[in-house]
């Protein structure tokens, strides 16, 4: 999980490869209306977001999957956990300045960079009750993957039916 530019897709692909899991990009599951709104710089409402989150949760319910998904609010993560109760969440934490810098260099993504401020306003870090860890997303991808894999070995190991986010 994390804001735009945190590296969810890049890290998710590398983590899935290292764990021999399937990778799912949650952005690919947005309906066309959501994609159009985001491209116009219009934030989604919960009414727009919840059907998408349920579709993401259905993908997480399958064993051995890593999903790149913003899931910024605990409420959103709870929707995902309703489908995947053993979900392990990795919060890729990044400063607003670093995220903005990355978005300025990114090409080809449908979501407008003007949404970054609303994403940081919505962001709720993981609570102690949530199974997961927060990682500094400014590190190299290999270091992030190593940190996540080490945490999984220390006890955040998903059960056979759990997905990772």
PyMOL commands that set and color helices and strands:
alter all, ss='L'
color gray80, all
select helices_A, chain A and resi 8-19+26-29+32-39+46-60+74-83+96-105+113-122+141-156
alter helices_A, ss='H'
color red, helices_A
select strands_A, chain A and resi 22-25+65-68+89-93+132-136
alter strands_A, ss='S'
color yellow, strands_A
deselect
rebuild
show_as cartoon
